[in-house]
């Protein structure tokens, strides 16, 4: 389920039948989103790479690379977006992962926040589940890591929404499998919508604006994902 605070940041419990995030992993991302402060990229070379090691033609103009060796992957994003600090996520078998969020500037209602949760290969997380029968196939794409993936949408409150309020990624549509990076790490990929009208600690369901430029950018961020 999705919670969006008035500050524009969200507390999230992704629908388990939609994305294959373990309950423990979702709980960690929920707590992080509830308490995180917006954190601009730091320029720490161990966490971030914005130099010329990548050809400028690899990403759109005005984008930069973010990499995190501990999470085991990198992605590119518009430099006007905000990258949050990685937050620990506890896995049921003790192999902790990390979560991170990327948010557009001055998000409006329905704008997406991109989320990643990365787990080590040793976690041996179950990675093949049944999706909710109401899951909606949105589109397909391929990451720089060579992963063919499907965006899958869910409407968390049908009485209040007619479009997806949360979108996740599966690599085995019509079932649910999280992408597995070439280095063996499991990477959950998803995004949810901003609700500027939501009060703190109140559950809100917000339809994603799939027609805006920020939505297009969110998908393009997922496309740049590659393992380290």
C-alpha positions, 0 to 999 in steps of 0.5 A: 500500500502507498502512503504519501506525506504532505512533504511529497515523500511516501511510506510504501507497502508494495502489493506483494502479489504485484512485485516480488518484494519480501514482506521484510524488504517492504517493511524496510522500505516503508520505514525508510520512506517514512523517515527519510530526508531529501538527500542530494547526491554527495559526490562521494566517489565510492557511491557515485560516478559522474565522471567521463568513464561513461560515454556521454552518448550512453545517457541523455544530455543532462543526466548523470550516473549513480553507482553503489558498489554495496548495492551492486548496480548503477543507473543514470538519472536526470541531474535535477532529480534527487537521490536518497541515501541507501537504507538497510532492508532486512531479509528474512534469512539474515542477508540484508539488502539496501533500498534507494529512492529517486524523486523528481524535482518539485513533484506534482500529484501523480509524479513517480518516485523510482525505487530500488531494493537490492539483495545479495545472491546469498539471500536466496530469495524466492523469485517466482510468484503468482501475480494478482489476477488484476495486474495490468501489463503496462509496457516492456523494456530492456535494461543495460544489463540485458534484462528483458522486463515488463512493467506491471501496474496495480490499482490499490483501491479500485473504488478510488482509482481507475489507473495504476497507483503502483507499478513494479517490474517482472522478468517472467510475465505473466508471473512475478520475478524480480530482475537478477543482475549479472553479478547475481544480486536480486533487484526489485524495481518499482515506482509509486505516485506523489500525493501532495494532498496527503496528510502525514501518516495517512494512507493515500492511493494516488493514480500515476500520471503516465502521460507526464515527462517525469513518468517517461524519465522514470522508465528511462531510469530503469532502462539504464540499470546495469550491474557492477 
